[in-house]
Amino acid sequence: MADKNIEAMRAQILTDALPYIQKYYGKTVVVKYGGNAMINPELKYAVMSDIILLSLVGIKIVLVHGGGPEISGMLKKLGIESKFVGGLRYTDKDTAEVVQMVLSGKTNKDLVSLIETEGGKAIGLCGIDGSMIKCTKMNDDEFDYGFVGEITAIDPAPIEKVLEENYIPVIATVGIDSEGQVYNINADTAAAEIAAALGAENIITLTDIPGLLRDVNDPSTLISEIHVDEVASLIDSGIISGGMIPKMLSCEKAVRSGVKKAVMIDGRVPHSILIEMFSKEGIGTLMKM
């Protein structure tokens, strides 16, 4: 009887997921991958299995990744201090070279290899390829970020070509300017711009917290849903602060640019992507118009 109950539960899970699979079939979903889910092996496998499953059921998944911990680790090995300004990594000339090497090389290819090993099909890209992510130096009256780029245009053609061939594009977020200078691009910002350029149905950002919290020390203060017009006031009040600012501004930009919804979820929860996409309640913080 126990085995029959288990089988019934499994069948119910699949039945419950069916309407959501139908909803997203053929649609593009951008996943911004970062945080603890990138460095914890168990979570990494869970995320990749989610990505592969979504691709196999006909959803066009685009994986955009950062690599903060690996970049910081390599900088430490090389004796270069990691600095952050206004929630963004300060990128001098030496750091820019390390970012390009780590993101476009090791991190990107490790993810492609993992997807392939687990039965998926993936192709690694970076913003330099085909000048996919065009940018200029980020100008700010308050801060100098060094070689941190501000996106001026996204050419979605390389990504669309990969999707047409039924591969998962895995994108490292470095960009290039008109002179050929390579820049570090904030991964949350890049994911939002890519989602907008692709006309994505959804953008999902993996974080190391349950979502946007009114009190960062109290997970029970999760804000489950916000309107794009609330972002500015939440920043002014300090509820959105530090590294959360570029994340939420990126979500806002994506939604205002036509992406149906932007969701920030806890990447520390195994299979959080599937929970978000295939359940009525979802998980994390939803931003919409």
C-alpha positions as a printed NumPy array, in Angstrom:
array([[  0.   ,   0.   ,   0.   ],
       [  2.848,   2.357,   0.846],
       [  4.345,   1.927,  -2.621],
       [  0.971,   2.662,  -4.233],
       [  0.659,   5.824,  -2.146],
       [  4.081,   6.962,  -3.241],
       [  3.256,   6.313,  -6.883],
       [ -0.028,   8.197,  -6.485],
       [  1.823,  11.152,  -4.985],
       [  4.298,  11.173,  -7.865],
       [  1.472,  11.04 , -10.389],
       [ -0.264,  13.933,  -8.607],
       [  2.899,  16.028,  -8.717],
       [  3.169,  15.51 , -12.463],
       [ -0.536,  16.235, -12.945],
       [ -0.258,  19.455, -10.94 ],
       [  2.76 ,  20.539, -12.986],
       [  1.093,  19.936, -16.367],
       [ -0.797,  23.281, -16.643],
       [  2.427,  25.175, -15.915],
       [  4.397,  23.138, -18.441],
       [  1.716,  23.977, -21.011],
       [  1.838,  27.648, -19.999],
       [  5.583,  27.925, -20.521],
       [  5.931,  25.562, -23.483],
       [  7.848,  27.323, -26.251],
       [  8.364,  30.423, -24.086],
       [ 11.733,  31.856, -23.061],
       [ 12.73 ,  31.93 , -19.404],
       [ 15.98 ,  33.555, -18.27 ],
       [ 17.61 ,  32.213, -15.109],
       [ 20.253,  34.326, -13.401],
       [ 22.482,  31.893, -11.552],
       [ 24.751,  32.957,  -8.701],
       [ 25.367,  32.895,  -4.973],
       [ 25.644,  29.778,  -2.821],
       [ 23.94 ,  27.65 ,  -5.471],
       [ 27.121,  28.053,  -7.544],
       [ 29.542,  26.856,  -4.858],
       [ 27.546,  24.138,  -3.077],
       [ 27.918,  20.955,  -5.189],
       [ 24.534,  19.512,  -4.161],
       [ 22.709,  22.736,  -4.987],
       [ 24.625,  23.118,  -8.239],
       [ 23.459,  19.674,  -9.404],
       [ 19.877,  20.499,  -8.343],
       [ 19.887,  23.733, -10.364],
       [ 21.369,  22.06 , -13.425],
       [ 18.849,  19.207, -13.253],
       [ 16.033,  21.783, -13.071],
       [ 17.459,  23.604, -16.091],
       [ 17.736,  20.375, -18.075],
       [ 14.197,  19.265, -17.16 ],
       [ 12.733,  22.61 , -18.229],
       [ 14.573,  22.401, -21.534],
       [ 13.401,  18.838, -22.152],
       [  9.724,  19.785, -21.675],
       [  9.985,  22.471, -24.342],
       [ 10.816,  25.608, -22.386],
       [ 13.557,  27.799, -23.864],
       [ 15.925,  28.242, -20.947],
       [ 18.717,  30.825, -20.989],
       [ 21.223,  30.541, -18.142],
       [ 23.051,  33.768, -17.267],
       [ 25.718,  33.384, -14.619],
       [ 27.971,  35.421, -12.431],
       [ 30.922,  34.006, -10.575],
       [ 31.645,  36.283,  -7.649],
       [ 33.051,  33.623,  -5.281],
       [ 35.308,  32.126,  -7.947],
       [ 36.513,  35.574,  -9.025],
       [ 37.234,  36.53 ,  -5.425],
       [ 39.046,  33.23 ,  -4.902],
       [ 41.275,  33.731,  -7.935],
       [ 41.997,  37.349,  -6.981],
       [ 43.045,  36.166,  -3.526],
       [ 45.387,  33.572,  -5.045],
       [ 46.948,  36.298,  -7.184],
       [ 47.276,  38.692,  -4.245],
       [ 44.741,  41.179,  -5.626],
       [ 42.327,  42.702,  -3.129],
       [ 38.587,  42.428,  -3.844],
       [ 36.831,  45.787,  -3.562],
       [ 33.144,  46.62 ,  -3.802],
       [ 31.64 ,  50.049,  -4.468],
       [ 27.906,  50.709,  -4.277],
       [ 27.164,  46.981,  -4.342],
       [ 29.3  ,  46.386,  -7.47 ],
       [ 32.783,  44.906,  -7.79 ],
       [ 35.411,  47.585,  -8.421],
       [ 37.297,  46.38 , -11.489],
       [ 40.777,  47.707, -12.183],
       [ 42.833,  46.514, -15.176],
       [ 44.196,  43.422, -13.411],
       [ 40.778,  42.514, -12.009],
       [ 39.191,  42.91 , -15.459],
       [ 41.589,  40.317, -16.866],
       [ 40.803,  37.909, -14.021],
       [ 37.055,  38.419, -14.487],
       [ 37.298,  37.608, -18.184],
       [ 39.482,  34.566, -17.527],
       [ 37.319,  33.132, -14.737],
       [ 33.841,  33.93 , -16.056],
       [ 34.316,  33.234, -19.767],
       [ 36.751,  30.406, -19.165],
       [ 36.55 ,  28.209, -16.106],
       [ 33.098,  29.056, -14.698],
       [ 31.299,  29.067, -18.041],
       [ 32.845,  25.866, -19.319],
       [ 32.384,  24.06 , -15.993],
       [ 28.646,  24.772, -16.186],
       [ 28.419,  23.656, -19.805],
       [ 30.288,  20.473, -18.917],
       [ 27.997,  19.772, -15.962],
       [ 24.849,  20.22 , -18.063],
       [ 26.245,  17.921, -20.752],
       [ 27.306,  15.323, -18.183],
       [ 23.814,  15.307, -16.66 ],
       [ 22.137,  14.694, -20.012],
       [ 21.448,  18.218, -21.267],
       [ 22.722,  20.116, -24.306],
       [ 24.482,  23.43 , -23.693],
       [ 26.692,  25.938, -25.482],
       [ 28.768,  28.499, -23.62 ],
       [ 28.715,  32.13 , -24.706],
       [ 30.006,  35.403, -23.338],
       [ 29.103,  38.982, -24.12 ],
       [ 32.182,  39.362, -26.325],
       [ 30.947,  36.7  , -28.757],
       [ 29.451,  38.475, -31.733],
       [ 29.55 ,  41.689, -29.646],
       [ 26.447,  40.279, -27.979],
       [ 26.715,  42.601, -24.962],
       [ 27.76 ,  46.062, -26.091],
       [ 28.698,  48.502, -23.37 ],
       [ 30.518,  51.649, -22.336],
       [ 32.36 ,  52.457, -19.131],
       [ 29.902,  52.998, -16.305],
       [ 29.838,  56.664, -15.401],
       [ 28.689,  57.704, -11.964],
       [ 29.067,  61.107, -10.328],
       [ 29.465,  59.434,  -6.942],
       [ 31.638,  56.361,  -7.64 ],
       [ 34.363,  55.199, -10.01 ],
       [ 33.846,  51.506, -10.729],
       [ 36.885,  51.053, -12.983],
       [ 36.319,  48.637, -15.862],
       [ 32.677,  47.997, -15.039],
       [ 30.489,  48.356, -18.091],
       [ 27.097,  49.899, -18.633],
       [ 25.115,  48.02 , -21.27 ],
       [ 24.202,  50.03 , -24.363],
       [ 22.759,  47.219, -26.485],
       [ 22.097,  43.477, -26.516],
       [ 22.228,  41.54 , -29.781],
       [ 20.024,  38.512, -29.07 ],
       [ 20.868,  36.784, -32.383],
       [ 23.633,  34.482, -31.013],
       [ 21.373,  33.405, -28.148],
       [ 18.384,  32.825, -30.418],
       [ 20.527,  30.748, -32.772],
       [ 21.586,  28.485, -29.908],
       [ 17.965,  28.14 , -28.739],
       [ 16.819,  27.267, -32.268],
       [ 19.225,  24.325, -32.223],
       [ 17.678,  23.148, -28.914],
       [ 20.755,  23.915, -26.845],
       [ 20.79 ,  25.779, -23.539],
       [ 22.769,  29.035, -23.87 ],
       [ 25.072,  29.517, -20.87 ],
       [ 26.142,  33.159, -20.818],
       [ 29.094,  34.745, -19.008],
       [ 28.526,  38.421, -18.313],
       [ 31.431,  40.305, -19.762],
       [ 30.863,  43.011, -22.364],
       [ 32.817,  44.88 , -25.001],
       [ 32.89 ,  48.493, -26.17 ],
       [ 33.39 ,  49.901, -29.665],
       [ 37.173,  50.005, -29.131],
       [ 37.401,  46.358, -28.149],
       [ 37.856,  47.003, -24.415],
       [ 36.393,  44.246, -22.255],
       [ 34.291,  45.194, -19.214],
       [ 32.894,  43.404, -16.213],
       [ 29.086,  43.495, -16.326],
       [ 26.893,  43.   , -13.278],
       [ 25.207,  39.628, -13.867],
       [ 21.8  ,  40.761, -12.552],
       [ 21.829,  43.727, -14.919],
       [ 22.934,  41.6  , -17.865],
       [ 20.283,  38.957, -17.205],
       [ 17.55 ,  41.598, -17.155],
       [ 18.738,  43.197, -20.387],
       [ 19.008,  39.8  , -22.071],
       [ 15.508,  38.852, -20.9  ],
       [ 14.136,  42.098, -22.339],
       [ 15.968,  41.646, -25.653],
       [ 14.612,  38.104, -25.99 ],
       [ 11.06 ,  39.079, -25.034],
       [ 11.231,  36.523, -22.228],
       [  8.176,  35.338, -20.376],
       [  9.956,  35.31 , -17.041],
       [ 13.28 ,  36.082, -15.398],
       [ 14.255,  34.154, -12.267],
       [ 17.099,  35.375, -10.064],
       [ 18.696,  32.965,  -7.604],
       [ 19.871,  34.579,  -4.352],
       [ 21.154,  33.531,  -0.927],
       [ 18.068,  34.764,   0.934],
       [ 14.355,  33.865,   0.723],
       [ 13.671,  36.985,  -1.354],
       [ 13.21 ,  40.645,  -0.49 ],
       [ 12.915,  40.988,   3.296],
       [ 11.632,  43.962,   5.282],
       [ 14.102,  42.917,   7.965],
       [ 17.203,  41.195,   6.588],
       [ 17.593,  39.32 ,   9.879],
       [ 14.057,  37.913,   9.864],
       [ 13.052,  35.498,   7.057],
       [  9.398,  35.768,   8.181],
       [  9.34 ,  39.362,   6.836],
       [  9.493,  38.145,   3.233],
       [  7.714,  40.47 ,   0.798],
       [  6.081,  37.977,  -1.556],
       [  4.95 ,  40.466,  -4.208],
       [  5.748,  44.052,  -5.17 ],
       [  4.761,  46.403,  -7.962],
       [  7.477,  48.031, -10.066],
       [  6.379,  51.463,  -8.839],
       [  7.302,  50.481,  -5.261],
       [ 11.007,  49.94 ,  -5.949],
       [ 12.12 ,  53.563,  -5.562],
       [ 10.367,  54.01 ,  -2.207],
       [ 11.746,  50.696,  -0.916],
       [ 15.256,  51.896,  -1.79 ],
       [ 14.641,  55.249,  -0.096],
       [ 13.42 ,  53.481,   3.03 ],
       [ 16.49 ,  51.227,   3.14 ],
       [ 14.534,  47.978,   2.722],
       [ 16.338,  47.55 ,  -0.589],
       [ 20.015,  48.276,   0.077],
       [ 23.58 ,  47.244,  -0.785],
       [ 23.881,  44.41 ,  -3.292],
       [ 20.08 ,  44.052,  -3.368],
       [ 19.799,  47.413,  -5.162],
       [ 21.19 ,  46.259,  -8.548],
       [ 19.158,  43.044,  -8.276],
       [ 15.834,  44.833,  -7.735],
       [ 16.579,  47.608, -10.226],
       [ 17.366,  44.925, -12.784],
       [ 14.067,  43.158, -12.091],
       [ 12.265,  46.475, -12.441],
       [ 14.005,  47.204, -15.747],
       [ 13.1  ,  43.774, -17.113],
       [  9.409,  44.1  , -16.24 ],
       [  9.173,  47.648, -17.556],
       [ 10.791,  46.404, -20.789],
       [  8.082,  43.823, -21.403],
       [  9.134,  40.73 , -19.46 ],
       [  5.918,  39.342, -17.96 ],
       [  7.327,  38.894, -14.455],
       [ 10.563,  38.87 , -12.494],
       [ 11.039,  36.585,  -9.511],
       [ 13.782,  36.51 ,  -6.889],
       [ 14.044,  33.102,  -5.215],
       [ 16.195,  31.33 ,  -2.635],
       [ 18.832,  29.365,  -4.518],
       [ 19.71 ,  27.518,  -1.297],
       [ 16.434,  25.588,  -1.55 ],
       [ 16.904,  22.479,  -3.72 ],
       [ 14.817,  22.632,  -6.916],
       [ 13.566,  26.141,  -6.085],
       [ 13.262,  26.876,  -9.816],
       [ 10.751,  24.042, -10.266],
       [  8.848,  25.094,  -7.142],
       [  8.576,  28.625,  -8.528],
       [  7.534,  27.666, -12.035],
       [  5.343,  24.626, -11.427],
       [  3.283,  25.605,  -8.384],
       [  0.476,  28.067,  -7.772],
       [  2.09 ,  29.583,  -4.682],
       [  5.57 ,  29.965,  -6.154],
       [  8.472,  31.002,  -3.95 ],
       [ 10.4  ,  34.175,  -3.162],
       [  9.52 ,  37.72 ,  -4.262],
       [  7.51 ,  38.382,  -7.415],
       [  7.765,  41.735,  -9.187],
       [  5.234,  42.686, -11.832],
       [  3.458,  45.648, -13.414]])
